[in-house]
Amino acid sequence: MVTSDNRRTTVLNACPHDCPDTCSIITTVENGKAVEIRGNPDHPHTQGTLCGKVKDYLDRVYSPNRVLYPMRRVGPKGSAQFEHISWDSALDEIATRFQKIAEEYGPEAILPCSYLGHQGLLNGLTVGDAFFNKLGASISERTFCASGTSTAFLMTCGPTHGTDPDTFTHSQYIVLWGCNVLTTNVHLWPFIREARKNGAKLVVIDPVYSRTAKQADWHIPIRPGTDAALALGLMHIIIKENLIDTDYVEKYTVGYAELKERVSKYSPKLVSEITGIPVQDIVTLAREYATIQPSVIRLGVALEKQAGGGQGIRAICCLPALVGAWRYLGGGLLQISLWPFPIRWEVLHRPDFIKPGTRIINQWQVGQALNGELGLDPPIKAFFVYNCNPVTQAAEQDKIIAGLSRQDLFTVVSEHFMTDTADYADIVLPATTQLENWDLMFSWGHTYLTLNIPAIEPQGEAIPNTELFRRLAARMGFEDKCFKLSDEEIVLEVLDWTAPVLQGIDIDLLKRQGYAKLKINPIPHAEGNFPTSSGKCEFLSSMAIDSNFVLPAFRQGCEEYQPGSPVDPLPTYIPPSESPQTNPTKAARYPLSLLSAKPHHFLNSCFGNLSKHRKLQREPMLIIHPEDAAKRGIIEGELVRIYNDRGSFQVIAQVNDITQPGVVVAPLGYWCKLSLAGNTINAVTSTTFADLGHAATVGDSLVEVSLVR
């Protein structure tokens, strides 16, 4: 919707960030300049509020530090010395270098790198896929977030939206499992608050006494990476005490007998030893969860970031069917709600362009790929980065920087700002912000489709990602129709507008209203109807997958993968790969388990450079328990070094018992060049994959902490 009173224009926008909330936004424009941004009060889920990050979005749009024109490097790599060049010069140089590399080494020597710096269907994760697949570049596997969670959820429940978050007001027992809602999913909180007014109990299961845990009726601290053991232990008690919904289990599930045998060994005593949770708390949680209905679980993505994170999600996903929670409005489980959006991914990915046998490189291992440690033939000779900042967001930070420093690596970065990654580029390209481009937003936290209409003209010479790849395709001589579609034409192409969930919804409605709720069943599985091969909740999964399986949505449309060890079709407990309990030899040198945490004022690495957000977030810090601090002679406010065999970073110590002894916590999202010693938390994280979906084991690292003298 665009309205005007001759002095002011009002435009409906949508938040572009990697967040489950996907807020509807109203932007006010005067004389071509955006002067106000606020939440849309008419949106039933986001209800007119914006988070502390996005309410100041105009600081990002009009920052004097924005990249506003193409630039070419003129100094040493990493020196951030660039000169202004024209778009024609930039495109010609990229096309010439790509063609030369493809002729000499083959197109697989070119590696794209993108993630969810923008979440839109047009300009987000998949915007470059058609171009790079047509080019024949290496396929970029993107599994930083939700790949393990999604694989586990689909193995159990299928591609369902699960519990509609709008119905949480009807819940009577709410379990937030590894999910700090007040920081990462703030618009769900009003629905939880309303439920609590109606008598609901709120339980938070988290190793850290988070902002959300402090507001809960019951916080259950758990050892990192032991969530599967707890879920299996809960099922042990529920089955042993006959608290299951027998009718629901018999009619709408498969594999109960096998599950019953599997959980039989997970006694409360054993689970207590594994998780660190008292026996009586485990018993009480099982009884309350099973008998207080409707009960609902909100899963956090953090759960997948351990060696056995995927099987942990599998186990948790079995719980609602076991107790019949799916029968009720406000009961069941919410993982991510994107599954019912009728997105035509093939239009974006263009898997038909992929040449058989094209190699796949996971972005979590980009440091090793750039350094030649993966034995790639041909080696990576060109690196094209958009919608992400791998120097701060991928593992083995020092290796990434070393790779980007290679003189023979041609690097292109499309960005809003000169990030740590952009500093190493040969060519930097200016990208538009959300107020300057069209987009269509799905959500992974609610079931509303949201349209973003440009509110202002692009600043400087910035262009949308869609236009960037149209121009590159033209330079490379690609004549396919998909490279000539306008943004508004892509909006019409990217959805199946005939899908039942879009009944009564069209582009005109979205232009008028800005958003529309999908036509979904608010109680989707009251009588089963799970979108699995059996039509039931599968305790014993029918998905025949192996340990290297990655959902096509997390790749550039390629479904090929290398065979690996088979995945157990029943949920099981896989211990952390790095913990004092499972790796005592390593723990002798590095005795502390490190967790990363989403910061309140940054989003991934977005906003990490803006002065207002940096001031609110304060200096990079490490939360360390008083017992661990005392052993190391550390007091509040001192500079400490966190290190292991992979690297180190330095932060200010915050001595606080919100974490457990033996567990330290460092927020992510800080930029290297704005940090205390040029490194951040991903200097010490491992490139090891979790058990499902090649999920990144960010929360499965042992470290030591010492004072910086």
C-alpha positions in Angstrom: 0.0 0.0 0.0 1.2 3.5 -0.9 -0.7 6.4 0.5 0.0 10.1 0.1 -1.4 13.4 1.4 0.8 15.6 -0.9 3.4 16.1 1.8 4.0 12.7 3.1 4.0 9.2 1.5 3.3 6.1 3.5 4.7 2.8 2.2 4.2 -0.8 3.5 7.5 -2.7 4.0 8.6 -5.9 5.5 11.6 -6.6 7.7 14.3 -8.5 5.6 16.3 -10.0 8.5 17.0 -13.6 9.4 14.5 -13.7 12.2 11.3 -15.7 12.8 9.2 -12.6 13.3 9.2 -11.0 9.8 7.6 -7.7 10.9 5.2 -5.7 8.8 6.6 -2.1 8.7 5.2 1.3 7.8 7.7 3.8 6.3 6.9 7.5 6.0 8.7 9.4 3.2 9.0 13.2 2.7 10.5 14.7 -0.4 11.9 11.3 -1.4 13.6 10.7 2.0 12.4 8.1 4.5 11.8 10.0 7.8 10.1 7.5 10.0 9.9 3.7 10.3 7.4 2.0 12.6 5.6 -1.3 13.1 2.3 -1.9 11.3 -0.3 -2.0 14.1 -2.7 -3.8 11.8 -0.6 -6.9 11.5 -2.2 -9.6 13.8 1.2 -11.2 14.8 3.7 -8.4 15.0 1.1 -6.0 16.2 2.9 -2.7 15.5 6.1 -3.3 17.4 9.6 -3.5 16.1 12.7 -4.9 17.8 15.4 -2.6 19.1 17.5 -3.3 16.0 15.0 -2.6 13.2 13.3 0.4 14.8 16.5 2.3 14.0 16.7 0.9 10.5 17.0 4.4 9.0 20.5 4.6 10.6 21.4 1.8 8.4 19.8 3.2 5.2 21.4 6.6 5.6 24.6 5.7 7.3 27.6 7.8 6.0 29.6 4.5 5.9 27.4 2.8 3.4 28.9 1.4 0.2 27.2 3.5 -2.4 29.2 2.8 -5.6 31.4 0.0 -7.1 35.0 -0.1 -5.9 38.2 -1.8 -6.9 41.0 -2.7 -4.5 44.1 -0.5 -4.8 46.0 -1.6 -1.7 47.1 -4.9 -0.2 44.4 -7.4 0.6 42.8 -6.7 3.9 43.9 -3.0 3.9 40.4 -1.7 2.9 42.0 0.6 0.3 39.7 1.0 -2.7 38.9 3.3 -5.6 35.6 4.3 -7.1 34.9 2.7 -10.5 31.9 2.5 -12.7 29.4 -0.3 -12.9 30.5 -1.1 -16.4 34.1 -1.4 -15.3 33.1 -3.6 -12.4 30.9 -5.9 -14.4 33.4 -6.2 -17.2 36.2 -7.1 -14.8 34.1 -9.8 -13.1 32.9 -11.3 -16.4 36.5 -11.2 -17.8 38.0 -12.9 -14.7 35.2 -15.5 -14.5 35.6 -16.4 -18.2 39.4 -16.6 -17.9 39.2 -18.8 -14.7 36.5 -21.0 -16.3 38.7 -21.5 -19.4 41.9 -22.3 -17.5 40.5 -24.3 -14.5 36.9 -25.0 -15.3 33.9 -23.1 -13.8 34.0 -25.2 -10.6 37.0 -23.0 -9.6 34.4 -20.3 -8.9 32.6 -20.6 -5.5 29.6 -18.5 -4.5 29.0 -17.8 -0.8 25.7 -16.5 0.4 23.4 -16.8 3.4 20.5 -14.9 5.1 21.8 -11.4 5.4 18.6 -10.9 3.5 15.7 -13.3 3.9 13.5 -12.3 1.0 12.5 -14.6 -1.8 13.8 -12.2 -4.4 17.0 -10.8 -2.9 17.8 -13.4 -0.3 19.4 -16.8 0.0 18.7 -18.1 -3.5 19.0 -14.9 -5.6 22.3 -16.0 -7.3 21.6 -19.7 -7.7 20.3 -19.5 -11.2 23.3 -17.5 -12.3 25.9 -19.7 -10.7 24.2 -22.9 -11.7 24.1 -21.7 -15.3 27.8 -20.7 -15.0 28.7 -24.2 -13.7 30.3 -23.0 -10.5 30.8 -25.2 -7.5 27.5 -25.7 -5.6 27.4 -23.9 -2.2 25.9 -25.9 0.6 24.4 -23.6 3.2 23.8 -25.3 6.5 24.7 -22.8 9.1 21.2 -22.7 10.6 18.1 -24.9 10.8 19.3 -27.7 8.4 19.7 -30.2 11.2 16.5 -29.1 12.9 14.6 -29.2 9.7 15.8 -32.6 8.7 14.9 -34.1 12.1 11.5 -32.4 12.1 10.7 -33.7 8.6 11.8 -37.2 9.5 9.2 -37.2 12.3 6.3 -34.9 11.4 6.8 -34.0 7.7 6.7 -30.5 6.2 3.9 -29.1 8.4 3.6 -25.7 9.9 2.9 -27.4 13.2 1.4 -25.3 15.9 0.3 -21.9 14.7 2.1 -19.4 17.0 -1.1 -17.3 17.0 -2.8 -20.1 18.9 -0.2 -20.1 21.8 -2.8 -18.0 23.7 -4.8 -21.3 24.2 -1.8 -23.3 25.5 -1.7 -24.3 29.2 1.8 -25.7 29.3 4.5 -24.0 27.2 8.0 -25.4 26.9 10.6 -23.1 25.3 13.4 -25.6 24.6 16.7 -23.9 23.8 14.9 -20.8 22.7 15.5 -17.3 24.1 12.3 -15.8 22.9 12.8 -12.4 24.3 15.9 -11.9 22.3 15.3 -14.0 19.2 11.5 -14.3 18.7 10.1 -11.3 20.6 6.8 -11.1 18.8 5.8 -14.6 20.2 6.1 -13.2 23.7 2.7 -11.4 23.8 0.9 -14.7 22.9 2.8 -16.4 25.7 2.0 -13.6 28.1 -1.7 -13.9 27.2 -1.6 -17.7 27.8 0.0 -17.1 31.2 -2.8 -14.7 32.1 -5.1 -17.6 31.3 -3.2 -19.9 33.7 -0.5 -21.4 31.5 2.8 -22.5 33.0 6.0 -21.4 31.2 9.0 -23.8 31.3 12.4 -22.9 29.8 15.0 -25.6 29.1 18.3 -23.9 28.5 21.9 -24.2 29.8 21.8 -20.5 30.4 19.6 -18.4 32.7 18.6 -16.2 29.8 16.4 -13.2 29.6 13.5 -15.5 28.8 14.4 -18.0 31.5 14.3 -15.2 34.1 10.6 -14.6 33.2 9.7 -18.2 33.3 7.8 -20.1 36.0 10.5 -22.8 35.8 14.0 -22.7 34.4 15.6 -26.1 33.9 19.4 -25.8 33.3 20.7 -28.6 31.2 24.2 -29.6 30.2 24.9 -28.5 26.6 24.3 -31.2 24.0 22.3 -33.6 26.2 18.8 -32.6 25.1 18.2 -36.0 23.4 18.8 -37.8 26.7 16.3 -35.6 28.5 13.6 -36.1 25.8 14.2 -39.9 25.8 14.0 -39.8 29.6 10.7 -37.9 29.6 9.3 -40.5 27.2 10.6 -43.3 29.5 8.6 -41.9 32.4 5.5 -41.1 30.3 5.4 -44.6 29.0 6.2 -46.3 32.3 3.5 -44.4 34.2 1.0 -44.9 31.4 0.6 -41.2 30.7 0.5 -41.6 26.9 -2.6 -40.9 24.8 -3.1 -44.5 23.8 -5.9 -43.7 21.3 -3.7 -41.1 19.5 -0.6 -43.3 19.5 -2.5 -46.2 18.0 -4.3 -44.2 15.3 -1.8 -41.6 14.3 1.7 -42.8 15.0 4.1 -45.5 13.7 6.9 -47.2 15.5 5.6 -47.0 19.1 6.8 -50.5 20.0 10.3 -49.7 18.8 10.3 -46.4 20.6 9.2 -48.0 23.8 12.1 -50.4 23.7 14.6 -47.6 22.8 13.6 -45.4 25.7 13.4 -48.2 28.2 17.1 -47.8 29.2 16.8 -44.0 29.8 15.9 -44.1 33.4 15.6 -40.9 35.4 18.8 -41.7 37.2 20.8 -42.2 34.0 19.3 -39.1 32.4 20.1 -37.1 35.5 23.7 -38.2 35.3 23.9 -37.2 31.6 22.0 -33.9 31.8 22.8 -32.6 35.3 19.1 -32.2 36.0 17.9 -33.6 39.3 15.8 -36.8 39.1 12.8 -35.3 40.7 12.8 -32.4 38.2 12.9 -34.9 35.3 9.9 -36.8 36.7 7.9 -33.7 37.5 8.5 -32.3 34.0 7.4 -35.5 32.4 4.2 -35.7 34.4 3.2 -32.1 34.0 3.9 -32.1 30.3 1.9 -35.2 29.7 -1.1 -34.3 31.8 -1.5 -30.5 31.5 -3.1 -30.0 28.0 -2.8 -28.2 25.7 0.9 -28.5 26.0 3.2 -27.0 23.3 6.9 -27.0 22.7 8.8 -24.1 20.9 12.0 -25.5 19.5 15.2 -23.4 19.3 17.6 -23.8 16.4 20.5 -23.8 19.0 19.6 -27.4 19.8 21.0 -28.7 16.5 24.5 -27.2 17.0 25.9 -30.2 18.9 27.2 -33.5 17.6 23.9 -35.2 18.3 21.7 -32.2 17.8 19.6 -33.7 15.1 18.7 -36.8 17.1 17.9 -34.5 20.0 15.3 -32.7 17.8 14.0 -36.1 16.6 13.4 -37.1 20.2 11.7 -33.9 21.2 9.4 -34.0 18.1 8.1 -37.4 19.2 6.7 -36.0 22.5 3.5 -34.2 21.4 2.2 -37.3 19.6 3.0 -39.5 22.5 0.8 -37.4 24.9 -1.8 -36.4 22.3 -1.0 -32.7 22.5 -1.7 -32.3 18.8 -5.4 -32.9 19.5 -5.8 -29.4 20.9 -5.9 -25.8 19.8 -2.6 -24.4 21.1 -1.1 -27.8 21.5 1.8 -29.6 19.7 5.1 -28.2 18.6 6.5 -25.3 16.6 9.7 -25.8 14.7 9.8 -23.4 11.7 6.6 -22.4 10.0 7.9 -21.9 6.4 6.8 -25.4 5.2 3.3 -24.4 4.1 4.4 -21.4 2.0 3.8 -22.5 -1.6 7.2 -21.4 -2.9 8.3 -22.5 -6.3 11.9 -23.1 -5.3 12.8 -24.4 -8.7 12.1 -21.0 -10.2 14.8 -19.6 -7.8 17.3 -22.4 -7.8 17.0 -23.5 -11.4 18.3 -27.0 -10.6 17.9 -27.8 -14.3 20.9 -25.7 -15.0 23.2 -27.9 -12.8 25.6 -30.1 -14.7 25.7 -33.7 -13.5 28.5 -34.3 -11.0 29.0 -30.7 -10.1 30.9 -30.6 -6.8 29.4 -29.4 -3.6 31.3 -27.4 -1.0 29.8 -26.6 2.4 30.2 -23.0 3.5 30.9 -24.0 7.1 34.3 -25.3 5.7 35.0 -22.3 3.5 38.3 -21.7 5.3 39.6 -25.1 4.4 38.2 -24.7 0.9 40.1 -21.4 0.3 43.3 -22.8 1.8 43.4 -26.0 -0.3 42.9 -28.3 2.7 40.0 -30.1 1.1 42.1 -31.3 -1.8 39.8 -29.6 -4.3 40.6 -30.1 -8.0 40.3 -27.5 -9.4 41.2 -25.2 -6.5 39.0 -22.2 -5.7 40.2 -19.3 -7.8 37.2 -16.9 -7.5 35.0 -16.2 -4.5 31.7 -14.3 -4.8 30.1 -13.2 -1.6 26.6 -11.7 -1.1 24.2 -11.6 1.8 26.8 -12.9 4.3 30.0 -12.1 6.1 31.9 -15.4 6.3 35.0 -14.0 8.1 32.8 -13.5 11.3 30.1 -16.1 10.7 32.0 -19.3 9.6 34.3 -21.6 11.5 38.1 -21.4 11.7 38.3 -17.7 11.2 42.0 -17.5 10.9 41.9 -19.9 7.9 39.2 -17.9 6.2 41.4 -14.7 6.5 44.4 -16.6 5.3 42.5 -17.8 2.3 41.1 -14.4 1.4 44.6 -13.0 1.6 45.7 -15.2 -1.3 47.0 -13.1 -4.2 45.6 -15.5 -6.8 42.0 -15.5 -5.4 39.7 -13.1 -7.1 37.1 -12.0 -4.6 33.9 -10.1 -5.2 31.6 -8.9 -2.3 28.2 -7.2 -2.6 27.4 -5.3 0.6 25.9 -2.4 2.5 29.1 -1.8 4.4 32.8 -2.6 4.4 32.6 -5.7 6.5 35.6 -7.8 7.6 35.0 -9.9 4.4 34.7 -6.9 2.1 38.1 -5.6 3.3 39.7 -8.5 1.4 37.7 -8.1 -1.8 39.1 -7.2 -5.2 35.7 -5.7 -6.2 33.1 -4.4 -3.9 29.5 -3.8 -5.1 26.8 -1.6 -3.5 23.6 -3.4 -2.5 20.3 -1.8 -1.7 18.6 -1.9 1.7 15.0 -3.2 2.1 13.5 0.3 1.7 15.0 0.5 -1.8 13.9 -2.7 -3.4 10.9 -5.1 -4.1 10.7 -8.3 -2.1 8.3 -11.0 -1.0 8.9 -12.4 2.5 8.0 -15.8 3.9 8.4 -16.3 7.6 9.9 -19.2 9.7 8.1 -18.0 12.8 4.5 -17.2 11.7 2.2 -17.9 8.8 1.9 -14.5 7.1 3.1 -13.7 3.7 4.5 -10.1 3.5 5.1 -7.9 0.5 7.9 -5.2 0.5 7.4 -2.2 -1.8 10.3 0.2 -2.4 9.8 3.3 -0.3 12.7 5.4 -1.7 15.0 5.4 -4.7 18.3 3.4 -4.3 21.0 5.5 -2.6 24.0 6.3 -4.6 24.6 3.6 -7.2 23.3 0.7 -5.1 21.2 -1.9 -6.9 19.1 -4.9 -5.6 20.6 -8.3 -5.8 18.1 -9.3 -8.5 19.4 -6.5 -10.7 23.0 -7.5 -9.9 22.5 -11.0 -11.3 20.5 -9.7 -14.2 23.5 -7.5 -15.2 26.0 -10.3 -14.6 24.0 -12.7 -16.7 23.8 -10.2 -19.5 27.6 -9.7 -19.4 28.1 -13.5 -19.5 25.8 -13.9 -22.5 23.1 -15.9 -20.6 19.8 -15.5 -22.6 17.4 -17.5 -20.5 14.1 -15.9 -19.7 14.7 -16.1 -15.9 17.6 -13.6 -16.2 15.3 -11.0 -17.8 12.3 -11.0 -15.4 11.6 -7.8 -13.6 11.3 -7.9 -9.8 7.5 -7.6 -10.0 7.5 -10.5 -12.6 9.5 -12.6 -10.2 7.0 -11.9 -7.4 4.3 -13.4 -9.7 6.5 -16.4 -10.7 7.9 -17.4 -7.3 4.7 -18.6 -5.6 2.1 -21.1 -6.6 -0.8 -18.7 -6.5 -3.3 -21.6 -7.0 -2.3 -23.4 -3.8 -5.2 -23.8 -1.3 -3.2 -21.8 1.4 -3.3 -18.8 -0.9 -7.1 -19.0 -1.5 -8.4 -15.4 -1.7 -4.8 -14.0 -1.7 -3.4 -12.2 -4.7 -0.8 -9.6 -5.4 -3.4 -6.8 -5.3 -4.4 -7.7 -1.8 -0.7 -7.8 -0.7 -0.2 -4.3 -2.3 -3.2 -2.9 -0.4 -2.6 -4.6 3.0 1.0 -5.5 2.9 0.5 -9.0 4.3 -1.9 -11.9 4.3 -2.3 -15.0 6.5 -2.0 -18.4 4.9 -5.2 -20.4 4.9 -4.0 -23.1 7.3 -5.7 -25.4 9.7 -5.2 -24.1 13.3 -5.3 -27.7 14.6 -3.5 -29.5 11.8 -3.0 -32.9 13.4 -6.0 -33.4 15.6 -6.7 -36.5 13.6 -3.2 -37.2 12.4 -2.9 -36.1 8.8 0.9 -35.7 9.0 2.5 -35.0 5.6 4.8 -38.0 6.0 4.8 -41.1 3.7 2.7 -42.9 6.3 0.4 -40.0 7.0 1.3 -40.4 10.7 3.8 -39.0 13.2 6.8 -41.3 12.6 8.6 -42.4 15.8 10.3 -44.9 13.5 11.2 -42.7 10.5 10.5 -43.9 7.0 12.9 -41.4 5.5 15.9 -43.5 4.3 18.7 -41.1 4.7 22.4 -41.1 5.6 24.6 -38.9 7.7 25.5 -36.7 4.7 21.9 -36.0 3.7 21.1 -32.3 3.3 17.7 -31.0 2.3 17.7 -29.5 -1.2 16.5 -26.2 0.3 19.9 -25.7 1.9 21.7 -26.2 -1.4 21.5 -24.6 -4.8 18.8 -27.1 -5.9 21.1 -30.1 -6.0 19.9 -33.3 -4.5 23.1 -35.3 -4.9 25.2 -36.2 -1.9 27.9 -38.6 -1.0 26.8 -41.8 0.8 27.7 -41.9 4.5 26.9 -44.0 7.5 23.1 -44.6 7.9 21.0 -42.5 10.3 19.3 -44.4 13.1 15.5 -44.3 12.2 14.7 -44.1 15.9 15.7 -41.1 18.0 18.8 -41.8 20.1 21.3 -39.9 22.2 24.6 -39.0 20.7 27.0 -37.3 23.2 28.7 -34.0 22.4 32.0 -34.5 20.6 33.7 -32.0 22.8 32.8 -32.0 26.5 34.6 -33.0 29.8 32.3 -36.1 30.0 33.0 -37.4 26.5 36.5 -36.1 25.7 38.5 -36.1 28.9 41.8 -36.0 27.1 41.0 -32.7 25.3 39.2 -31.4 28.4 42.4 -31.8 30.4 43.8 -28.9 28.2 40.5 -27.1 27.5 38.1 -27.8 30.3 35.3 -25.3 29.5 32.4 -25.8 27.1 31.8 -22.7 25.0 28.4 -21.7 23.8 27.6 -18.9 21.4 24.6 -16.7 22.1 22.5 -14.5 19.9 23.1 -10.9 21.0 20.2 -8.6 21.8 21.3 -5.7 19.6 22.9 -7.4 16.7 21.5 -10.0 14.3 24.2 -12.4 13.1 26.8 -9.8 12.0 24.2 -7.2 10.9 24.2 -4.0 13.0 27.6 -5.0 14.5 29.1 -1.9 13.0 26.5 0.7 13.8 27.5 3.0 16.7 24.1 3.0 18.5 23.8 -0.8 18.4 27.4 -1.2 19.5 26.9 1.1 22.4 23.9 -0.8 23.6 25.5 -4.2 23.1 28.7 -3.0 24.8 32.2 -4.5 24.4 32.6 -8.2 23.4 32.3 -10.3 26.5 32.5 -13.8 28.0 30.1 -14.9 30.7 31.9 -17.2 33.1 30.6 -18.7 36.3 32.1 -17.4 39.6 33.6 -20.8 40.4 35.5 -21.0 37.0 36.5 -17.4 37.3 37.9 -17.9 40.8 40.0 -20.9 39.7 41.7 -18.7 37.1 42.0 -15.5 39.1 39.6 -13.7 36.9 37.5 -10.8 38.2 34.7 -8.8 36.6 35.7 -6.5 33.8 39.2 -8.0 33.1 40.4 -8.8 29.6 40.6 -12.5 29.0 41.7 -14.8 26.2 39.6 -17.7 25.1 41.6 -20.3 23.1 42.0 -23.9 21.9 44.0 -25.6 19.1 42.0 -23.8 16.5 42.6 -20.2 17.5 41.8 -17.5 20.1 39.9 -14.3 20.7 39.9 -11.7 23.5 36.9 -10.2 25.3 35.9 -8.7 28.7 35.0 -11.1 31.4 31.5 -11.0 32.9 31.5 -13.1 36.1 27.9 -14.3 36.5 26.1 -17.4 37.6 23.5 -17.2 34.8 25.7 -20.0 33.3 26.7 -23.3 34.8 30.2 -24.2 36.2 32.2 -25.5 33.3 30.2 -23.6 30.7 31.2 -20.2 29.3 29.1 -18.1 26.9 30.1 -15.5 24.3 27.7 -13.5 22.1 28.3 -13.7 18.4 27.9 -11.0 15.8 30.9 -8.8 16.6 33.2 -7.7 13.8 36.9 -8.6 13.9 38.1 -5.1 13.1 35.9 -3.7 15.8 36.9 -6.3 18.4 39.6 -6.2 21.0 42.2 -8.3 19.3 41.0 -8.8 15.7 39.2 -12.0 16.3 35.8 -13.2 17.4 34.2 -16.4 18.7 34.5 -18.3 15.3 38.2 -18.3 15.7 37.8 -21.3 18.0 34.7 -23.1 16.6 35.1 -26.4 14.8 34.2 -27.3 11.2 32.8 -30.7 12.4 29.2 -31.4 11.3 26.4 -32.5 13.5 24.6 -35.8 13.0 21.9 -34.5 10.6 21.8 -32.0 7.8 25.5 -31.0 8.0 24.5 -28.7 10.8 27.3 -26.6 12.2 28.5 -27.6 15.7 28.9 -24.1 17.0 27.9 -25.1 20.5 30.2 -28.1 20.7 33.7 -26.6 21.4 36.0 -27.0 24.4 38.2 -24.0 25.3 40.3 -22.6 28.1 40.2 -19.0 29.4 43.1 -17.0 30.9 43.8 -13.5 31.9 45.5 -11.2 29.4 48.5 -9.8 31.4 
